[in-house]
């Protein structure tokens, strides 16, 4: 029933439908570039580039920005699927685009790489409430244009932080919601001082108990920037970061528990000396991350401009675990004798630490004259990381000190890239695009899981395309792009992974008029040695991958903006795809079996969304958000046991602004009800083959991450 309702809604939207909240239409008709956007201009695209993309601005994000993470706020963009460990959008969150997880999505902030150097993931929990300091973001699907950092194998996401403000302002925001969620933040700006200098900042605090048992979050963050501008120069110095303490919720639950107790969390479970089941109260992830950026843009002449940025990121923290009956040998303990009984296992509380530094520079120069728009750019970045473990308590300890580090690993990664890209307008209708990037990566690591790693990768990534403007309303593009990508740290666990290669073909049509905008594209992404998710997790909850030889993603995407009179609007999007491993083999019970072509894990063939908006006045708006995600597999084996059911969710958003002529400029009230139909759905999970309990009889074990039912957030923002 829900699917048929959605189908009717989507059909209506596609035939008549456009944006609630008057979202930007950059993907169709471009956007006026403001001064701050020079910091991302080298890696962003417009309709004159043959790249598939979507934009969100601060105004688009604002109505839903009540404390949930950036991936959740992006949930209604085309081909996007999101998930949260705690179930309600606060804490650890994840995103997939075209079936590719966060380790394959290149993320930059002001043009500076944000992906973790080793895992290649993006952990938004380390920067809580960062959406409140985001001016705009652009999501490029597919390979996209050359950028800094890891290669884009599903998408690239670049964020621009707050622009400078001409006028002084202050802002206080508070939101409360289900599961004890509370968000408070304070923002300010001095406005331009002497027409040249501005200082602005933000402080945020978010707490939530989470939908899942004990999946609480205690999050703090800050953002401070100083800006200087004159006719030819814009300089920004930024420091921002956060501290997160989240109770672990990465274990998931089995199918029976999903039916009986959806919110159960096994993290921290143990049995005390009296035989009672207990939960350790500090089974937490505790991590701090601080960023410093110095950005400088200079207009050299009427035709030349340049950007250079220096950056440094400091990360440190641990996750703490209670482990029952662990072997002494794991920690280098010697067996002991207690009352005549040999003891070689013990309960322990351990901390597994990360301590890392990431620093470097990115740069670009832009020449723009007449029909030629030419960009040179690149960057050099270095990651240095330490991994070590400490036992902070043991029920039984040998004569060695249990507070010594029981492992102590290190890693270093260097990343250098240079690129040249050009857009040349042949005439009023035809434009040519070319983009060439050279990237070299060096990675050295040591560890029990990875062994000794000393790899160097050299990648050549060409891109080319053509754009045709049929008339003022219709725009067509065709592009071909190559991307290469190195394995991440987890890929080295028990294997010798290969780098992967992607050939991406994009064919698109954009239509724009005063009331209707439509963006459609057809894509084919052919992979060699793709590192696909196996469905398994390692002992710290990270997803494992393996090379699968040949694979592909073939799909069609459409999104639209259509105004329905002065007050109503719709913004639908639909993605239909076929995602396959070619001639997939599996080792089952020491027997290599061919499964033929199988579906790539975590790649639903249908993803659709819709936003219905109603704005009876400039100060009052109502929006209804719908999202459908088709069935998907947790592994690459196409077994029924590894299949996640399709789901359909609907959210309701309301905003009302009271304008004033006093010291207070306005008060904005916001309300968000997520999953108003109370759908009992699962957006993520894992699976692995188990044979240890019944040798010779391999079977699949599944785990699921249920998401919250109906829940709400209410907020108020005071502007002065």
Secondary structure, 3 states (H helix, E strand, C coil): CHHHHHHHHHHHHHHHCCCHHHCCCHHHHCCCCCHHHHHCCCCCCCCCCCCEEEEEEHHHHHCCCCCCCHHHHCCCCCCEEEEECCCCCCCCEEEEECCECHHHEEEEECCEECCCCCCCCCCHHHHCCHHHHEEEEEEEECCCCCCCCCCCCCEEEEEEECCCCCCCEEEEEEEEECCCEEEEEEEEECCCECCCEEEEEEEEEEEECCCCCCCCEEEEEEEEEEEEECCCEEEEEEEEEEEEEEECCCCCECHHHHHHCCCCCCCCEEECCCCCEEECCCCEEEEEEEEEEEEEEEECCCCEEEEEEEEEEEEEEEEEEEEEEEEHHHHCCCCEEECCEEECEEEEEEEEEEEEEEEEEEEEEEEEECCEEEEEEEEEEEEEEEEEEEEEEECCCCCCCCCCEEEEEEEEEEEEEEEEEEEEECCCCEEEEEEEEEEEEEEEECCCCCCCEEEEEEEEEEEEEEEEECCCCEEEEEEEEEEEECCCHHHHCCCCCCCEEEEEEEEEEEEECCCEEEEEEEEEEEEECCEEEEEEECCCCCEEEEECCEEEEEEEEEEEEEEECCCEEEEEEEEEEEEEEEEEEEEECCEEEEEEEEECCCCCCEEEEEEEEEEEECCEEEEEEEEEECCEECCCCCCHHHEECCEEEEEEEEEEEEECCCCCCEEEEEEEEECCCCCCCEEEEEEEEECCCCCCCCEEEEEEEECCCCEEEEEEEEEC
